[in-house]
Amino acid sequence: MQATSKTQCHHQNSLNNFPWFKQAYWFFIIIIACSFGVSAQTVQQDQPPFYKISWQNQHGYLLGSIHVGQASFYPMAEQIEQAFLQSDALVIEADVEQADTMALLTQYGKAAPELAAKTSNVTADYCQKVQSFCDAIAPYAPWLQAAQISMMRFASLGYVADQGVDVTFAKKRGNKPLLELESVAFQFELISSFSEKTQLQMVDEAVNASDADMVELISVWRNSDQQKLAAIMEQQAGEADELLTKLLWQRNHTMSDKMLTMMQQHSAQQLFFIVGAGHVVGQQNIPQLLRQQGATVTDCWQNSCR
């Protein structure tokens, strides 16, 4: 498959710097959930995927996010900000602040010498320009190397994980509880289970993604162009079936089930869910799965959800 990934994250200079571990794991979702690059759009034009969920006399909201950003993203559209303000709790995929990422890295993040050598072959051309950086990440699993390379490239465009949508909303939630649909440990275990072929594909995509692709994709997310977003997502996965089945579709089923369960458990509260944008478009997407279970899901750009 030709490398066409649009995976991006924020780069930290040292592997021994703990914030790097907290940010690297977002690559799990970004590779399919479409974190994007540069755009000339203004904040007022942004219409990222946004839904209202009604289930057994309960109401909640679902925002399709990207996990990197910049200050110009905020505040988001008025109906998003108002829905968040009126909500009683924030629900994200995983709370990285609560994870023992050092232990997870030790358990899941190292590469055997043979695999490390194969990864070096893939990154050889790219590393000619940043050899010291590549030397630092060389002992790590291909998926982690791909994450770090993407972080470094994306940082050069001015986008950082600290200003990603979920992180930004978590910071400004005030006294709202922060709940998880999954866990960081689950996501580390999942991505590390991917085949050697898939992980090397991730590295190949990380070093070969073009800035032009990034420019196009941020516009797709900001305009809520769901058909195009789904097409790009499936193109990214290519021949790596586990990127669609394990990283996306299986998780869509478990997350949609968990969302309805949480709405039942928090029947006196309005929940505000944030998931990667790739989970709300394409086949077996979360809004579709929620509807199949009897929930009413309204696209807030087609019908106002105020």
C-alpha positions in Angstrom: 0.0 0.0 0.0 1.2 3.5 -0.8 1.9 5.4 2.4 -0.8 8.0 2.9 -1.1 8.4 6.6 -2.3 11.5 8.3 -1.2 10.6 11.7 0.0 13.5 13.9 1.0 14.1 17.5 3.1 16.5 19.6 6.9 15.9 20.0 8.9 15.9 23.3 12.6 16.0 22.9 13.5 13.2 25.4 12.3 9.7 25.7 13.0 10.0 29.4 10.6 12.9 29.7 7.4 11.6 31.2 5.0 13.8 29.3 6.2 12.1 26.1 4.7 8.8 27.3 1.4 10.5 28.1 1.2 11.9 24.7 2.5 9.0 22.6 -0.4 6.8 23.3 -2.8 9.1 21.4 -1.3 7.7 18.3 -3.5 4.6 18.8 -6.5 6.6 18.0 -5.0 9.1 15.7 -3.9 6.7 13.0 -7.5 5.9 12.3 -9.4 8.7 14.0 -7.8 11.3 11.8 -5.8 14.0 13.6 -5.0 16.5 10.9 -2.8 19.3 9.9 -3.0 22.9 8.7 -5.9 25.0 7.5 -6.7 28.6 6.8 -10.3 28.3 8.1 -11.5 30.5 10.9 -12.9 29.1 14.1 -16.3 30.5 13.2 -16.5 28.1 10.3 -15.7 25.0 12.2 -18.4 22.3 12.2 -16.7 19.1 13.5 -18.9 16.0 13.8 -21.3 16.7 16.7 -24.4 14.8 17.8 -27.2 14.8 20.4 -28.0 11.4 21.9 -31.5 10.7 23.4 -31.9 7.4 25.2 -34.6 6.4 27.7 -35.5 9.9 28.6 -31.8 10.9 28.9 -29.9 13.3 26.7 -26.2 13.5 26.0 -23.8 14.9 23.4 -21.1 13.3 21.2 -18.2 15.3 19.7 -15.9 13.7 17.1 -12.5 15.1 18.0 -8.9 15.3 16.9 -6.2 14.8 19.5 -3.9 17.6 18.5 -4.7 21.3 18.0 -3.8 24.9 18.5 -5.3 27.9 20.3 -7.2 29.1 17.2 -9.5 26.0 17.5 -11.1 27.5 20.6 -13.7 28.4 21.6 -15.5 26.0 19.4 -18.9 26.6 17.8 -21.5 28.1 20.2 -23.8 25.0 20.3 -20.8 22.8 21.2 -19.6 25.1 23.9 -23.1 25.5 25.3 -23.8 21.8 25.4 -20.6 21.2 27.2 -21.3 24.0 29.7 -24.7 22.5 30.5 -23.4 18.9 30.8 -22.7 17.4 34.2 -19.8 15.1 33.3 -17.1 14.7 30.5 -16.5 11.2 29.1 -13.4 10.6 27.0 -11.8 7.4 25.5 -9.1 7.2 28.2 -7.7 9.3 30.9 -3.9 9.3 30.4 -3.3 11.3 33.6 -4.4 8.2 35.6 -2.3 5.7 33.7 1.0 4.2 34.8 2.5 4.9 31.4 6.1 4.1 32.5 5.0 0.6 33.4 3.0 0.2 30.2 5.9 1.3 28.1 8.2 -1.2 29.8 5.6 -4.0 29.2 4.5 -3.1 25.6 6.9 -0.6 24.2 10.2 -2.3 23.4 11.2 -4.0 20.1 13.2 -7.2 19.6 16.5 -6.5 17.8 15.4 -8.1 14.6 12.2 -5.9 14.5 14.2 -2.8 15.4 16.5 -3.5 12.5 13.6 -3.7 10.1 12.2 -0.5 11.5 15.5 1.2 10.9 15.4 0.2 7.3 12.0 1.9 6.9 13.2 5.1 8.6 16.6 5.3 7.0 16.0 8.1 4.5 14.0 10.2 7.0 16.6 9.7 9.8 19.4 11.2 7.7 18.1 14.6 8.7 17.4 13.8 12.4 19.9 11.0 13.3 20.2 11.8 17.0 16.4 11.7 17.4 16.2 8.4 15.5 19.0 6.9 17.7 17.0 7.9 20.8 13.8 6.1 19.6 15.5 3.1 18.0 14.9 0.6 20.9 11.2 1.1 20.9 8.4 -0.8 19.1 7.6 0.3 15.6 4.2 1.8 16.6 5.9 3.9 19.2 8.6 5.0 16.8 5.8 6.0 14.3 4.1 8.0 17.1 7.3 9.9 17.9 8.1 10.6 14.3 4.6 11.9 13.8 4.8 14.0 16.9 8.0 15.7 15.6 6.6 16.3 12.2 3.3 17.7 13.5 5.1 20.0 16.0 6.8 21.7 13.1 3.3 22.7 11.8 2.4 24.2 15.2 0.0 21.6 16.4 0.4 20.0 19.8 -1.3 17.3 21.9 -1.7 19.7 24.8 -4.2 21.6 22.7 -6.1 18.6 21.4 -9.9 18.7 21.7 -10.3 16.1 24.5 -7.3 17.5 26.5 -8.7 21.1 26.1 -12.2 20.2 27.3 -10.7 18.1 30.2 -8.7 21.1 31.3 -11.7 23.5 31.3 -14.3 21.1 32.8 -14.0 22.6 36.3 -15.8 20.4 38.8 -17.3 18.1 36.2 -16.3 14.4 36.7 -14.0 12.9 34.1 -15.0 9.4 33.0 -13.5 6.8 30.7 -14.9 4.7 27.9 -11.8 2.5 27.8 -8.4 2.8 29.5 -4.8 3.6 28.5 -3.7 0.1 29.5 -6.3 -1.4 27.1 -5.1 0.8 24.3 -1.4 0.0 24.9 -2.2 -3.7 24.9 -4.3 -3.4 21.7 -1.8 -1.5 19.6 1.1 -3.7 20.7 -0.8 -6.8 19.6 -0.7 -5.6 15.9 1.3 -7.7 13.5 4.8 -6.8 12.5 3.5 -5.9 9.0 1.0 -3.4 10.4 3.4 -1.8 12.7 6.0 -1.3 10.0 3.2 0.1 7.8 2.6 2.7 10.5 6.2 3.7 10.5 6.2 3.9 6.7 3.2 6.2 6.8 4.6 8.4 9.5 7.7 9.2 7.5 6.0 9.6 4.2 2.8 11.6 5.0 2.8 14.8 3.0 2.0 18.3 4.3 -0.5 18.6 1.5 -2.5 15.7 2.9 -2.5 17.3 6.3 -3.8 20.6 4.9 -6.7 18.7 3.2 -7.7 16.6 6.1 -8.0 19.4 8.7 -10.5 21.0 6.4 -12.5 17.8 6.2 -12.7 17.5 9.9 -13.5 21.2 10.5 -16.3 21.0 7.8 -17.8 17.8 9.1 -17.4 16.2 5.6 -18.3 12.8 6.9 -18.3 10.9 3.6 -14.8 12.2 2.7 -13.6 11.6 6.2 -14.8 8.0 6.0 -13.1 7.5 2.6 -9.8 8.8 3.9 -10.0 6.7 7.0 -10.5 3.5 4.9 -7.7 4.5 2.5 -5.4 4.9 5.5 -6.1 1.4 6.7 -5.4 -0.1 3.2 -4.5 -3.7 3.5 -4.1 -3.7 7.3 -7.4 -5.2 8.2 -6.7 -5.0 11.9 -6.6 -1.2 11.7 -10.2 -1.3 10.7 -11.4 -4.3 12.6 -9.5 -4.1 15.9 -8.7 -0.4 16.2 -11.9 0.9 14.9 -14.9 -1.4 14.4 -14.6 -3.6 17.4 -14.0 -0.6 19.6 -17.0 1.2 18.1 -19.2 -1.6 19.3 -17.8 -1.7 22.8 -17.8 2.1 23.2 -21.4 2.5 21.9 -22.5 -0.2 24.4 -20.6 1.6 27.2 -22.1 4.9 26.3 -25.6 3.7 26.7 -24.7 1.9 30.0 -23.2 5.1 31.3 -26.2 7.1 30.4 -28.3 4.6 32.4 -25.9 4.7 35.3 -25.9 8.5 35.4 -29.6 9.0 34.8 -29.7 12.3 36.6 -26.8 13.7 34.6 -26.2 15.0 31.1 -23.0 13.4 29.7 -20.7 15.0 27.1 -18.8 12.3 25.1 -15.6 13.0 23.1 -14.2 10.3 20.8 -11.9 10.4 17.8 -13.6 11.6 14.7 -12.9 8.3 12.9 -15.3 6.6 15.3 -18.3 8.6 14.1 -18.1 8.0 10.4 -17.9 5.1 7.9 -19.0 1.6 8.5 -20.1 0.4 11.9 -19.8 4.0 13.3 -20.9 4.9 16.8 -24.0 7.0 15.9 -25.2 4.1 13.6 -24.6 1.6 16.4 -26.4 3.7 18.9 -29.4 4.0 16.6 -29.5 0.3 16.2 -29.9 -0.1 19.9 -32.9 2.3 20.0 -31.2 5.6 20.7 -32.1 8.8 18.8 -29.0 10.4 17.4 -29.3 13.8 15.9 -26.6 15.4 13.7 -26.4 18.9 15.2 -25.3 20.5 12.0 -28.3 19.2 10.0 -30.8 20.0 12.9 -29.9 22.4 15.7 -29.4 20.6 19.0 -29.9 23.6 21.3 
